[in-house]
């Protein structure tokens, strides 16, 4: 698990053990999440305002229901800073992932997005499942191997071109792809890299070194590990479409490039 050849947060590579588990063959889709909402009446994080006592320094404009949406820059940027292409968008949620003018109609097979870690956990528990640990997720993604570091064009939905200005979409998709459009790995699992980042159970630490941890600020959410990269991962920018790659995700924030899959243990 991990890598000594890429980003610092992936190191050190080490051996770990996991118990037996089953994992979804693909990311949870809009249709599947819709069935959960219909059966339970669940309201996602992005559909609720942020209470006044939570994040006291947060401006009122960011307390309304909404989530983070990727907006491709029209002009070149003075520096590549994620805040320049991520926009908090009121009324963006899993039903309207790019904002109030968007829809998931006709996209039942797309992975659900704009779900927080809390939303993903609620869905998993409704199914009698759980979210995968980082180790379980990486074991499943590796499928007995790993994506070579020099594999600049994996068989996956990634950004092809100069990020964030131009996506050639030579893989057939600019944006999300329906689940199962690309070749599965050797375990028969689809989209373990690319398409959407995926929530895991684990709290994020900045490395795999023993004792590594962030000092959590109680005013802000605990961050959880997201894995696998997304359609926005480019070999010209981040290259995080590898099983060992990892990033932190704010547990109570949705985004237009993050989804999840579930696991079943003790079956």
Backbone bond lengths (Angstrom), bond angles and torsions (degrees), N, CA, C in turn:
res aa  C-N    CA-C-N  psi(-1)  N-CA   C-N-CA  omega(-1)  CA-C   N-CA-C  phi
1 X - - - 1.466 - - 1.511 108.78 -
2 X 1.354 116.48 142.92 1.450 120.56 -179.78 1.515 112.24 85.26
3 X 1.327 115.67 -176.82 1.467 121.17 -178.65 1.523 109.12 -154.24
4 X 1.332 115.06 143.23 1.463 121.13 174.02 1.521 111.55 -99.24
5 X 1.335 117.22 5.93 1.464 121.07 -170.55 1.517 114.12 -113.44
6 X 1.322 117.66 0.76 1.456 119.26 -174.51 1.520 111.00 -126.73
7 X 1.329 117.60 -123.16 1.462 120.88 -176.57 1.527 110.93 -80.60
8 X 1.356 117.00 151.16 1.466 120.14 -177.21 1.523 114.21 -56.57
9 X 1.331 116.66 -34.85 1.463 118.96 -176.78 1.525 112.96 -68.91
10 X 1.331 117.29 -11.88 1.458 120.53 178.74 1.523 112.58 -87.92
11 X 1.306 117.44 -11.11 1.453 122.85 -175.55 1.545 110.40 -97.12
12 X 1.340 115.90 159.11 1.458 126.92 -5.24 1.529 111.01 -84.98
13 X 1.324 115.84 151.43 1.453 119.99 172.34 1.524 108.42 -65.39
14 X 1.321 117.09 139.59 1.460 119.62 179.59 1.513 109.67 -158.27
15 X 1.320 116.01 167.24 1.451 121.36 179.21 1.523 109.58 -92.43
16 X 1.333 115.26 135.99 1.461 121.40 175.77 1.524 107.98 -134.26
17 X 1.320 116.12 165.80 1.461 121.30 178.16 1.521 109.35 -122.53
18 X 1.308 116.08 144.93 1.464 121.61 174.94 1.518 108.42 -129.85
19 X 1.311 116.00 152.92 1.454 120.50 175.05 1.513 110.67 -81.97
20 X 1.322 115.48 176.28 1.464 119.91 179.81 1.523 110.29 -66.85
21 X 1.326 115.73 140.93 1.461 120.33 176.96 1.517 109.26 -157.40
22 X 1.316 115.76 159.47 1.452 122.16 170.69 1.521 106.71 -111.88
23 X 1.336 116.84 146.58 1.465 120.98 -178.65 1.527 109.25 -132.46
24 X 1.319 115.58 147.09 1.463 120.38 -179.48 1.524 110.07 -55.14
25 X 1.318 116.40 139.33 1.460 119.82 179.65 1.516 112.03 -72.49
26 X 1.324 116.62 -17.43 1.463 120.02 178.04 1.525 109.15 -148.34
27 X 1.316 115.54 169.90 1.458 120.96 178.27 1.529 110.49 -66.49
28 X 1.308 116.40 149.91 1.466 121.07 177.60 1.530 108.56 -61.41
29 X 1.321 115.99 131.51 1.461 121.34 -174.05 1.527 112.19 -95.02
30 X 1.316 114.64 168.46 1.465 120.13 174.50 1.521 111.27 -57.41
31 X 1.328 116.83 -41.39 1.461 120.12 -179.09 1.523 111.34 -63.96
32 X 1.320 116.67 -41.98 1.463 120.42 -179.81 1.524 111.36 -67.33
33 X 1.319 116.75 -42.30 1.460 119.49 179.33 1.523 110.78 -68.10
34 X 1.321 116.66 -35.63 1.456 120.94 177.65 1.522 111.05 -61.69
35 X 1.333 116.85 -38.96 1.464 120.51 178.09 1.523 110.82 -63.29
36 X 1.322 116.28 -38.67 1.469 121.61 176.85 1.530 110.63 -62.44
37 X 1.320 116.93 -47.84 1.466 120.71 -179.21 1.531 110.64 -63.80
38 X 1.320 116.07 -41.69 1.467 120.11 179.99 1.524 111.08 -63.06
39 X 1.333 116.66 -38.63 1.462 120.34 -176.64 1.515 112.80 -76.92
40 X 1.315 117.71 -28.04 1.460 120.93 -170.93 1.523 114.72 -116.05
41 X 1.326 117.44 -19.02 1.451 120.29 -173.90 1.522 113.01 74.15
42 X 1.299 116.50 18.05 1.469 121.17 -176.16 1.530 111.26 -61.38
43 X 1.324 115.93 139.40 1.461 123.13 176.86 1.521 107.62 -114.13
44 X 1.314 116.97 123.22 1.458 120.93 -175.53 1.524 111.88 -75.49
45 X 1.316 114.59 163.81 1.463 121.50 179.90 1.519 111.35 -55.03
46 X 1.342 117.07 -43.94 1.461 121.21 -175.71 1.518 112.67 -67.98
47 X 1.330 117.28 -16.02 1.465 120.91 -179.38 1.524 112.70 -92.44
48 X 1.332 116.85 2.32 1.466 121.16 -177.40 1.523 110.14 -120.90
49 X 1.327 117.69 143.99 1.468 119.86 174.85 1.525 110.17 -70.87
50 X 1.313 116.05 158.69 1.455 121.16 177.71 1.527 108.36 -87.03
51 X 1.315 117.96 125.96 1.476 120.38 -177.74 1.529 111.73 -60.48
52 X 1.331 116.87 150.92 1.470 120.78 -177.67 1.525 113.64 -59.71
53 X 1.343 117.43 -29.49 1.464 119.49 -176.69 1.518 113.14 -84.81
54 X 1.326 116.82 -2.59 1.461 120.16 179.41 1.517 109.40 -102.82
55 X 1.323 116.78 130.58 1.463 122.50 -176.66 1.533 110.09 54.52
56 X 1.322 117.51 69.50 1.470 120.75 -173.23 1.517 114.59 -60.18
57 X 1.329 117.82 -21.97 1.463 119.99 -179.27 1.537 112.91 -88.48
58 X 1.316 116.90 -0.87 1.460 120.72 -175.63 1.530 110.39 -75.52
59 X 1.348 118.25 128.18 1.474 120.40 178.06 1.530 111.39 -61.28
60 X 1.301 116.53 151.54 1.458 121.67 -177.76 1.530 112.38 -59.40
61 X 1.324 117.07 -30.95 1.471 120.55 -178.96 1.515 112.52 -62.58
62 X 1.339 117.24 -20.94 1.459 121.05 -178.70 1.523 112.12 -102.51
63 X 1.307 117.68 7.74 1.459 121.03 179.43 1.526 112.72 -94.04
64 X 1.301 116.83 -9.93 1.456 120.07 -179.54 1.523 109.44 -76.60
65 X 1.338 117.92 159.52 1.458 119.68 176.00 1.527 110.68 -57.08
66 X 1.315 116.64 136.34 1.456 120.79 -179.09 1.516 111.38 166.38
67 X 1.321 116.12 -176.88 1.459 121.24 -176.94 1.525 108.84 -159.41
68 X 1.338 115.36 179.06 1.455 121.53 -176.49 1.528 111.18 -88.52
69 X 1.334 115.74 132.30 1.468 122.22 -177.89 1.523 108.82 -125.76
70 X 1.313 115.95 135.41 1.458 121.22 175.43 1.519 109.77 -76.91
71 X 1.330 116.42 130.32 1.458 122.65 176.34 1.532 107.45 -126.09
72 X 1.329 116.14 116.92 1.453 120.07 -178.40 1.530 110.25 -67.56
73 X 1.328 118.51 127.41 1.469 120.46 179.40 1.530 111.25 -62.66
74 X 1.323 115.40 141.59 1.466 119.84 177.60 1.522 111.83 -85.10
75 X 1.318 116.70 -25.54 1.459 121.63 179.98 1.516 109.24 -124.22
76 X 1.330 116.05 163.55 1.449 120.04 177.07 1.523 110.11 -65.01
77 X 1.311 115.53 149.88 1.449 121.39 -176.57 1.522 110.78 -104.04
78 X 1.330 116.78 147.78 1.467 119.10 178.47 1.515 112.46 -65.51
79 X 1.339 116.85 -25.73 1.449 121.73 176.53 1.520 108.00 -155.61
80 X 1.337 115.71 153.78 1.453 119.82 -179.19 1.528 108.99 -90.19
81 X 1.315 114.82 93.87 1.458 122.61 179.00 1.523 107.78 -121.77
82 X 1.344 118.54 123.64 1.468 120.20 -175.70 1.518 115.12 -50.91
83 X 1.331 118.09 -30.39 1.466 119.72 -179.77 1.521 112.34 -64.12
84 X 1.340 117.16 -12.14 1.455 120.39 -179.63 1.525 112.81 -86.63
85 X 1.327 117.85 -11.63 1.468 118.81 175.97 1.532 112.24 -126.89
86 X 1.309 117.25 -2.21 1.462 120.34 172.62 1.527 109.38 -103.37
87 X 1.321 116.28 128.97 1.459 121.76 -176.27 1.522 109.35 -127.62
88 X 1.340 116.82 125.48 1.457 118.54 171.82 1.521 107.80 -68.76
89 X 1.324 115.53 123.58 1.465 120.88 -172.87 1.521 110.71 -120.50
90 X 1.328 118.13 112.73 1.462 120.04 177.33 1.531 111.49 -57.31
91 X 1.324 114.63 140.32 1.473 123.33 178.05 1.527 113.66 70.11
92 X 1.317 118.18 8.86 1.470 119.53 168.81 1.522 107.55 -77.61
93 X 1.314 116.75 131.35 1.463 121.69 177.80 1.519 108.41 -159.10
94 X 1.310 117.85 -172.63 1.461 119.48 -173.34 1.525 111.96 -63.57
95 X 1.325 118.02 -27.98 1.466 120.82 177.93 1.530 112.15 -78.89
96 X 1.332 115.73 -28.19 1.464 122.39 -178.44 1.531 107.66 -132.04
97 X 1.330 117.29 72.15 1.464 120.82 -167.89 1.519 115.69 -64.98
98 X 1.326 118.07 -21.64 1.461 120.12 178.73 1.518 112.35 -107.78
99 X 1.321 117.09 10.89 1.452 121.25 -179.40 1.513 111.56 119.84
100 X 1.335 118.32 178.48 1.462 122.35 -171.89 1.519 114.91 -61.48
101 X 1.332 118.14 -22.59 1.468 119.88 -179.64 1.519 112.58 -86.52
102 X 1.323 118.05 -5.45 1.465 121.61 -177.11 1.525 110.52 -97.07
103 X 1.321 115.95 171.14 1.459 121.08 -178.69 1.528 109.60 -155.22
104 X 1.330 115.64 157.87 1.466 119.84 172.37 1.527 110.72 -101.14
105 X 1.314 116.84 5.25 1.464 119.60 177.82 1.519 109.66 -57.84
106 X 1.324 116.73 129.42 1.458 121.51 -177.11 1.515 113.58 82.71
107 X 1.348 116.92 4.49 1.467 120.95 -178.06 1.528 110.85 -125.41
108 X 1.325 115.57 40.79 1.459 119.71 -178.68 1.525 112.34 -58.49
109 X 1.320 117.22 -33.64 1.467 121.01 -174.97 1.520 113.37 -90.01
110 X 1.329 117.54 -1.86 1.469 119.60 174.93 1.525 109.22 -72.95
111 X 1.328 117.15 150.86 1.466 117.90 174.06 1.512 110.87 -65.56
112 X 1.323 116.72 139.15 1.450 120.11 176.13 1.527 108.99 -67.01
113 X 1.323 116.86 140.23 1.457 122.68 177.39 1.522 108.76 -130.46
114 X 1.312 116.00 -176.44 1.470 122.24 -177.26 1.522 111.11 59.49
115 X 1.328 115.92 32.49 1.458 121.22 174.95 1.526 108.11 -111.49
116 X 1.306 116.03 133.40 1.459 121.25 176.25 1.526 109.57 -78.27
117 X 1.325 115.52 171.84 1.471 119.67 174.38 1.525 109.05 -58.71
118 X 1.320 116.57 -40.29 1.458 120.62 -179.64 1.535 111.37 -61.05
119 X 1.326 116.51 -39.64 1.466 120.67 178.77 1.526 110.79 -66.96
120 X 1.337 115.77 -44.08 1.459 120.22 180.00 1.525 110.68 -61.91
121 X 1.318 115.90 -41.74 1.474 120.86 179.47 1.518 110.36 -63.62
122 X 1.336 117.20 -42.11 1.464 120.82 -179.87 1.526 110.96 -62.51
123 X 1.331 117.14 -42.73 1.461 120.35 177.96 1.522 110.43 -62.31
124 X 1.329 116.57 -46.56 1.461 120.49 -178.12 1.527 110.99 -59.10
125 X 1.311 117.23 -43.56 1.462 120.87 -178.85 1.522 110.71 -66.76
126 X 1.332 117.02 -36.87 1.464 120.67 176.33 1.526 111.13 -59.50
127 X 1.329 115.75 -36.95 1.466 120.64 178.22 1.526 112.79 -77.27
128 X 1.334 117.52 -7.84 1.462 119.73 -172.27 1.514 111.39 78.44
129 X 1.335 115.84 19.22 1.461 122.38 -178.70 1.526 109.15 -111.26
130 X 1.318 115.55 -164.45 1.455 122.10 175.52 1.517 107.33 -148.56
131 X 1.328 116.43 172.58 1.456 120.53 170.41 1.529 108.33 -83.52
132 X 1.328 118.30 146.48 1.463 119.46 179.45 1.520 111.36 -69.52
133 X 1.329 116.18 145.88 1.452 118.51 167.80 1.522 108.29 -68.67
134 X 1.325 116.85 164.35 1.459 118.90 177.38 1.523 110.72 -59.61
135 X 1.325 117.39 -40.12 1.470 120.48 -179.55 1.522 110.98 -65.28
136 X 1.329 117.58 -43.23 1.463 120.21 177.83 1.515 110.41 -61.71
137 X 1.329 115.97 -45.62 1.463 119.75 -178.58 1.524 110.47 -60.89
138 X 1.316 117.02 -45.56 1.465 119.49 -176.44 1.527 111.37 -69.18
139 X 1.321 116.80 -36.29 1.469 120.00 175.25 1.527 110.20 -58.98
140 X 1.310 115.95 -46.54 1.462 120.29 -179.24 1.522 111.28 -65.47
141 X 1.337 117.24 -39.44 1.458 121.00 -178.29 1.522 112.07 -69.39
142 X 1.326 116.90 -36.89 1.467 120.22 -179.26 1.524 111.59 -68.86
143 X 1.331 116.46 -35.95 1.473 120.97 179.53 1.522 111.48 49.23
144 X 1.310 115.29 43.45 1.460 119.91 179.14 1.511 114.44 87.11
145 X 1.329 118.09 2.39 1.468 120.31 -179.59 1.514 110.20 -153.86
146 X 1.319 117.73 -145.92 1.455 122.70 177.20 1.520 107.57 -162.51
147 X 1.314 116.80 159.48 1.458 121.00 174.95 1.524 107.66 -74.83
148 X 1.320 119.71 121.80 1.466 120.90 -178.57 1.520 112.09 -57.32
149 X 1.313 116.41 144.86 1.457 120.64 -177.35 1.518 112.28 -64.16
150 X 1.343 117.12 -20.95 1.466 119.75 -179.17 1.527 111.88 -98.73
151 X 1.336 116.79 11.68 1.468 120.33 179.73 1.525 108.33 -83.57
152 X 1.345 116.57 89.22 1.455 121.00 -175.21 1.523 112.96 -78.49
153 X 1.329 117.63 -13.21 1.447 119.81 -179.32 1.526 109.67 -135.63
154 X 1.333 117.38 73.18 1.457 119.44 178.20 1.521 111.12 -68.28
155 X 1.316 115.70 159.99 1.461 121.09 177.58 1.531 107.70 -81.09
156 X 1.328 114.55 79.76 1.462 120.51 -174.71 1.519 108.83 -161.73
157 X 1.324 115.85 165.64 1.461 121.58 178.99 1.525 109.04 -85.06
158 X 1.341 116.52 97.35 1.459 121.91 177.83 1.525 108.82 -128.57
159 X 1.320 116.05 176.62 1.463 122.49 178.49 1.525 108.84 -81.14
160 X 1.320 116.48 126.57 1.462 121.03 -179.19 1.525 109.09 -119.15
161 X 1.302 115.85 104.59 1.450 120.94 -175.51 1.510 109.03 143.91
162 X 1.309 116.67 -152.77 1.459 121.98 -178.91 1.523 108.66 -101.39
163 X 1.322 116.75 107.69 1.461 120.66 -179.75 1.526 109.41 -77.98
164 X 1.336 119.26 138.72 1.466 128.71 1.60 1.525 113.60 -101.97
165 X 1.334 116.97 21.98 1.468 120.38 -170.39 1.520 114.95 -90.38
166 X 1.346 116.09 -36.14 1.466 118.65 -171.22 1.515 109.83 -146.73
167 X 1.314 115.60 124.12 1.462 122.56 175.86 1.518 107.92 -114.48
168 X 1.324 116.73 112.25 1.466 120.98 -178.66 1.518 111.63 -66.59
169 X 1.338 117.00 -23.60 1.468 122.11 178.50 1.521 112.20 54.32
170 X 1.324 115.82 36.35 1.470 119.07 -179.86 1.518 112.32 -69.93
171 X 1.335 117.28 -13.46 1.462 119.60 173.73 1.527 111.73 -83.04
172 X 1.341 116.86 -0.13 1.453 121.83 177.13 1.508 115.17 101.05
173 X 1.342 117.09 -4.13 1.458 118.76 -174.90 1.518 111.77 -140.43
174 X 1.327 115.90 127.03 1.460 121.78 163.20 1.510 105.61 -107.09
175 X 1.309 115.89 107.02 1.450 120.55 -171.14 1.511 110.05 106.21
176 X 1.324 116.06 -160.24 1.455 120.81 -175.62 1.521 112.20 -68.13
177 X 1.319 114.78 148.85 1.465 121.95 170.98 1.524 108.35 -111.86
178 X 1.329 118.31 145.15 1.466 118.74 172.46 1.519 109.95 -55.42
179 X 1.311 117.19 148.60 1.457 119.82 -178.10 1.533 109.78 -62.34
180 X 1.312 115.36 145.79 1.469 120.61 174.68 1.508 115.55 82.33
181 X 1.337 119.22 15.97 1.467 121.31 -178.24 1.530 112.71 -83.84
182 X 1.324 116.91 -15.80 1.452 120.70 -176.63 1.525 110.04 -116.12
183 X 1.290 116.04 162.95 1.458 121.56 -176.56 1.524 111.10 -58.60
184 X 1.338 117.94 133.08 1.470 119.29 178.35 1.523 110.79 -73.97
185 X 1.328 115.01 162.63 1.461 117.37 174.93 1.528 110.09 -78.65
186 X 1.300 116.87 -174.47 1.463 120.19 -173.55 1.523 113.42 -70.88
187 X 1.322 117.34 -8.22 1.461 120.54 173.03 1.523 111.33 -97.65
188 X 1.330 117.32 4.59 1.456 120.65 179.92 1.517 113.92 78.84
189 X 1.343 116.64 22.80 1.462 121.39 -177.41 1.521 110.04 -102.81
190 X 1.316 116.27 133.54 1.462 122.13 -177.21 1.533 111.42 -97.06
191 X 1.327 114.77 144.94 1.470 122.63 170.44 1.530 113.27 57.20
192 X 1.327 116.85 35.36 1.454 117.92 174.34 1.526 110.94 -69.47
193 X 1.305 117.67 -19.86 1.455 121.12 169.49 1.524 107.67 -125.27
194 X 1.327 115.98 145.96 1.454 120.38 -179.61 1.527 112.73 77.37
195 X 1.298 115.94 -178.35 1.468 127.15 -179.29 1.523 111.08 70.64
196 X 1.336 119.80 -78.56 1.458 120.78 173.87 1.523 109.92 -136.83
197 X 1.327 115.48 147.18 1.455 120.71 166.45 1.521 107.63 -61.55
198 X 1.340 116.68 153.80 1.461 119.88 -177.08 1.527 110.69 -128.47
199 X 1.337 115.28 133.32 1.451 121.53 177.46 1.525 111.29 -66.25
200 X 1.315 116.06 143.42 1.467 120.90 169.49 1.524 108.70 -122.61
201 X 1.308 115.81 173.04 1.458 122.15 -178.35 1.527 112.59 -71.82
202 X 1.320 117.33 -27.66 1.462 121.24 -165.71 1.522 114.69 -76.43
203 X 1.336 115.00 141.15 1.456 120.35 166.32 1.524 108.81 -66.11
204 X 1.325 116.08 143.56 1.465 120.60 -177.15 1.524 111.47 -79.73
205 X 1.314 115.82 134.24 1.455 123.26 169.10 1.526 107.53 -122.19
206 X 1.326 118.84 149.64 1.464 120.38 -173.62 1.516 115.01 -74.42
207 X 1.316 118.05 -1.98 1.462 120.99 173.12 1.515 107.66 -162.81
208 X 1.338 115.98 175.25 1.458 120.53 176.37 1.522 112.03 -91.87
209 X 1.320 117.75 4.65 1.455 121.07 -178.84 1.522 110.36 -65.81
210 X 1.330 118.45 140.00 1.477 120.34 178.26 1.526 111.28 -55.50
211 X 1.314 115.65 135.02 1.458 120.12 178.44 1.506 114.95 82.52
212 X 1.341 117.45 -2.91 1.457 120.64 -179.72 1.519 110.02 -70.55
213 X 1.324 116.59 128.66 1.459 119.40 178.22 1.515 109.46 -161.69
214 X 1.336 115.38 156.01 1.448 121.13 171.11 1.526 108.46 -88.57
215 X 1.315 116.50 149.49 1.455 120.25 170.30 1.517 106.56 -83.11
216 X 1.321 116.53 111.52 1.454 120.72 -174.53 1.526 110.97 -75.26
217 X 1.308 116.30 135.43 1.452 122.47 172.19 1.522 106.90 -89.55
218 X 1.332 119.11 118.70 1.474 120.49 -175.32 1.519 114.19 -61.01
219 X 1.335 117.48 -15.70 1.465 119.29 179.47 1.513 112.18 -78.55
220 X 1.339 117.55 -15.21 1.452 121.26 -172.52 1.524 110.60 -122.16
221 X 1.307 117.53 157.41 1.463 120.27 -172.60 1.519 112.89 -69.29
222 X 1.308 114.76 151.01 1.449 119.36 171.13 1.528 108.14 -69.13
223 X 1.302 115.07 135.46 1.452 119.36 -179.61 1.523 111.15 -88.33
224 X 1.317 116.43 142.81 1.461 122.78 179.12 1.524 108.93 -115.86
225 X 1.304 115.53 153.57 1.464 120.85 -179.40 1.525 110.00 -72.82
226 X 1.325 116.24 131.02 1.461 121.09 167.95 1.528 107.99 -112.76
227 X 1.324 115.21 147.43 1.464 120.49 -171.23 1.528 111.14 -133.14
228 X 1.324 115.36 155.66 1.456 122.46 165.41 1.508 117.41 98.88
229 X 1.333 117.90 -11.83 1.458 118.32 -177.39 1.518 111.30 72.12
230 X 1.322 116.00 179.65 1.459 120.70 -177.79 1.521 109.75 -143.39
231 X 1.328 115.33 -174.12 1.469 120.17 177.77 1.525 111.16 -64.95
232 X 1.329 117.18 -13.86 1.454 121.52 179.41 1.528 112.85 -91.08
233 X 1.315 118.24 -3.11 1.465 120.43 178.97 1.526 109.71 -79.21
234 X 1.323 115.20 127.72 1.462 121.18 -174.65 1.516 110.08 -125.93
235 X 1.323 116.29 144.55 1.464 118.74 175.77 1.521 111.74 -72.36
236 X 1.345 117.26 -8.39 1.466 119.99 175.90 1.529 112.01 -94.85
237 X 1.349 115.88 -2.39 1.464 118.04 -176.96 1.530 112.16 -131.08
238 X 1.324 117.46 -70.37 1.468 117.43 -173.59 1.521 113.75 -115.91
239 X 1.319 119.47 -33.12 1.457 121.42 178.50 1.517 114.17 58.93
240 X 1.318 117.20 34.17 1.473 118.83 -177.56 1.531 112.50 -93.52
241 X 1.303 117.36 26.03 1.469 120.91 176.36 1.526 109.12 -91.97
242 X 1.321 117.46 52.06 1.462 123.39 179.30 1.529 109.25 -129.19
243 X 1.334 117.85 150.66 1.464 119.69 -179.87 1.522 114.42 -56.79
244 X 1.321 118.64 -33.80 1.459 119.77 -177.84 1.528 112.81 -81.72
245 X 1.330 118.30 -15.01 1.462 121.70 -177.73 1.524 110.08 -66.66
246 X 1.330 115.15 150.20 1.468 120.11 -176.88 1.516 109.28 -157.61
247 X 1.316 115.71 152.10 1.449 121.57 175.82 1.521 108.97 -145.75
248 X 1.351 117.67 162.76 1.460 120.02 173.76 1.521 110.96 -87.48
249 X 1.304 116.32 145.08 1.458 121.59 173.18 1.516 109.67 -127.62
250 X 1.332 117.76 133.19 1.465 120.41 176.45 1.524 108.86 -65.45
251 X 1.313 116.63 126.05 1.459 121.16 -169.92 1.515 113.89 -62.34
252 X 1.332 117.52 -25.36 1.468 118.73 -176.61 1.520 112.61 -114.38
253 X 1.331 116.13 34.08 1.461 120.10 179.22 1.520 109.96 -134.04
254 X 1.326 116.40 130.92 1.451 121.10 176.09 1.515 110.92 -93.79
255 X 1.318 116.81 157.39 1.459 121.44 174.95 1.519 109.09 -145.88
256 X 1.331 115.24 163.19 1.469 120.33 -174.90 1.520 112.98 -81.46
257 X 1.333 118.36 5.97 1.470 119.08 176.59 1.527 112.40 -131.47
258 X 1.352 116.76 22.12 1.459 119.88 -179.62 1.522 110.67 -127.64
259 X 1.328 115.87 130.22 1.455 123.11 176.62 1.518 109.48 -136.49
260 X 1.338 117.05 -145.77 1.467 119.29 -178.35 1.517 110.57 -171.66
261 X 1.325 114.80 168.12 1.461 122.62 167.18 1.525 106.89 -137.74
262 X 1.314 118.03 169.98 1.457 120.76 -174.06 1.529 111.60 -120.63
263 X 1.335 114.75 165.10 1.462 121.19 176.38 1.526 109.61 -126.01
264 X 1.332 113.90 158.09 1.449 121.77 175.29 1.522 107.25 -127.31
265 X 1.317 115.56 122.53 1.460 121.54 178.58 1.516 109.39 -111.58
266 X 1.325 116.46 163.22 1.477 121.84 176.15 1.520 111.96 54.22
267 X 1.354 115.76 39.82 1.457 119.74 -178.27 1.515 110.52 -83.27
